[in-house]
């Protein structure tokens, strides 16, 4: 598997193991995240999502591209015909997977879904990638039993840590009957916390970035990033909380052992400097 891009590498982790492990003995802490709050103004929510796209989709990290490579590698190895992005939000994985499948004709169908589906976005993706992307218009709660075809891979990226601790067992039980890949761009360690603090920089640079792309929404970004700079502050706070919410490998394995799995599964866990991912 290819390594997760990030400012620190596996070599750094071997040289400074304390930086990676000293927070594993405390927590996790489930503090609030602004993006989980239903009353957050939609214009601010959209701006924060755009900042997050820069943090995770652009150099130096390009986290989303790495996730897509990992998914396609596994799909090729295991004969996967459908990849379902659960808890998709703005569908960063589906958009990238759709572009690759359209270009290469790989024959994999991409399904995008969320508990709060962005119907206009899903319809736009279906038009942009006809026959490749399929949008699920109805809300999908993956804590309830799911039905998919056997050659299907369920993908969650940056979303599992949003699930309250009391519901995670039910989610694991629901997902355990399927092939699943869970990715998190951060983990509960010091490098991740420092990276989250650095999110203020792309937060302030976001209006410049989208001016270069000649997109709409410039006044909105300038308002939330500069005049009332809540977007950079929310990115920092939510990033820090995301780190503290994440499970360690030991906590994942303990949760699996306590869960009434629908069928036996072997848990594969891997960490890099910042990211971690779980397969079964």
N, C-alpha and C positions, 0 to 999 in steps of 0.2 A: 504494500500500500504506500502511496505517496505521502510525505509528511505534510502536516498542516502549516501553511505559511504563518509566520509571526516574527516579532522582533527578537525572540529568543529561540534557540534551537535545542534539540535533544542533548547536544554536547554541553550546552550551558547548564542544562538540568543535571547532568552527571557531575559537573564541577561544583555546582552549588545546590546540593540536594535539599538543604534546609529551607531554601526559598520556596521549594515546591511542596514541602510537607508540613511546615510548621502550623498552617491553618487547618490541616486535616483533623487535628485532635479537638477542635472546637466547632460548634455549629452542627448541622446547618441552621441558619437563621432565616426565617421566612418573614422578612419585613415587606412593606408595601412597595410596589412599583407604580409610578405614575401611569404607565401605559396599560395597566390593568384596571384603572379607574374609569367607570362608564361616563362620568361627567366631564372628562377632559375635552376641551373644545376640539372639534374635528380638524380645524385648520392647524392647530398646534400638534395634534396627533399625526397628521400628514407630514408636517415638517420634521418631527422627530424620526419618523420612518425614513425620510429622505436622508437625514444625518446618519442613521444606522446603515443605510445602503452604502454610503461613502466609507463608513468605518469598516464594514465587512466585505464590501464588494470591490473596493479600489486598492491599489498598492498602498502600503507594503503587504497587507495581509491577504487580500483576495480570498477570504474564507469561503465564500459561496462557490467559487470556481473549484476549490479543493473538494468541497462536499460533493459537487456534481461529478468530479472525477472518481471519487470513491464509490458513489452510487452506480455509475456506469461500469466500473470494474467488477463490482459484485454482480450486477445484472448479467454481464457477459459470462462470468464464471458459473452462475446458477441458473441460467436460462430464463431470466425474468422477462416477462412480456409487458408488465404494467408497473409503473412507479407512481405511488400515490403520495402527494405532499400533504400531510396532515397539519392542521394548525398553521396554514400557509401564510396568513396575513396578506402581504403584498406579493406573494408567490415568487420570491427571488429564485428558488430552485426550479420551479416549473418553467419560468421564462428562459432560463439558461439551458435546461434540458430540452425544451421545445426547439430552441434555435439549433442545437447540435443535431437533434433527430431530423429536423427539416433539411439540414445541410447534408447529412450523411445517409439519410434513409435507413436508420438503424432498426426500424420496426418496433420500437418500444412506445407504448402509449403512456402519456402523462396525464394523471388526474389530479386536479387541484381542489382542495376542500378546506373548510374552516368552520368553527362553531358560529362565527359571524361572517358568512361569505360575502366577499366584495363582488356582487353580481356584475356590475359594469366592467370591472377588471377582468373577470373570468370570461365574459362574452368577448371582450377585446382580444384576449389571448386565443380564444377559439377561432376568431377571424384571422388573426395573425398566423396561427399555426393550425390550419384546418386538417383534420384527420390525425393530428398528433396530440393536441391538448384537449382534454375534456373537463369542463368545469362542473363541479357538483353544486347546484344552485341551492339545494336544501342544506340547512345547518347539519354538521356532522360532529357529534359528541363522541370522541373516541374512548371515553370512559365506559361506554355501553358496548355490548357485543356487536362486532362488526362482521360483515359478510363480504368476502372478496374471492376472486378466482385464485386457484393454487399458485400460479406463476406470477404472484404479485408481491412487490416489496413496498412496505410502508415506511415513509421517511419523515422524521421530525427533526427540525433544525431550530435550535434556540427557543424551543417552546416547552420542553418538559419541565424546566425549572419554574414555569408559571403555574403549574398545577399545585394546589394547596397540599400540604403533607397528608392530610386526612383522606384525600382522594387518590393519591398515587397508587395505593394498593389495588384499587378498582381498575385504574387505567392499565396497570401491568397485567392484571388478570384478563382484561379485555384484549390487550395486544398480544398476549402470550400464544394465541392460536395462529399467529401469522409470522411471516418473516419481517423483521423490523430493524431499522437503522436509526439510532438516535444520536444527534450531533449537538454539541454545545460549544459555542465559540470561546467560552471562558470556563474556568474552574476555580475551586476554592483554594487559591494560593496567592502568594504575594505578587508574582509577576502579573497575574490577571487583574488584581486590584490596582496596580500601578498603570496598567494599560487602560483600565476603565477611567482612571483619573485623567488620562491623556485625551479622552473623548471630547474634552472642551475645545480642542484645537480644530478637529473637523467640524464641530458644531458651529464655530465662528466662521469657518471657511465655506460652509455650504452655499450661501448665496453666490459667492464667486464661482463655485463649481458649476452650478446650474445656469449661470449666465453664459458660461462657455458652451453649454449644451443647447442654448437657445430654446429653452423650454418655457412654459408658462409658470405663473405663481411667484414671480420675483418679488413683488411687494409683500406677499405673505411671508416669504423666507426672511426678507430684511427686517420685518416687524418682529418675528419670533426669535431670530438669531442675533439681531443687533439692537433694535429699539427697546424691546422687552425680551432680553436674552434668556428666555425660559428653556428653549430647545437645547442649548448646550448644557445647561444645568441639569435638565432631566436626563440627558444621555449619560452624564457622569453618575448621578444618583442611581438610576436604573441599572447601569453597568455594575456598580459596586454591589447593589442588592442581588443582582443575578449571580455574581461570584459566590455570595454567601448562601444562596439558596441551593447551589449545586451539590449533588451527592458525590462522595468519593467512591473509589472502586469497592472498598469494604462495605460501604453503605448500600451500594447497588446490590452486591452479592447477598447481603443480609436481607434486603427487601425481597429479592427473588426467593430466598429461602422461606420467607414468611408468607409468600403469596400463594394462593390456591391456583396454580397455573392450569390452563385449559389442556395443555399437553407438555411433556417434558422438554426443556430447552437447555442448551448450553450457552452460557453468557460469555461473549468475547468483549473485552474492555481494553481500550488503548488510550494513552494520554500523550500529549506533546507539551511544549512549554506553556501554551495557553489553552488550546482546544482539547476536548476529549470526545470519544464516541463509543457507543455500545451497539453491538450486533447480537442478534439471535435468530 
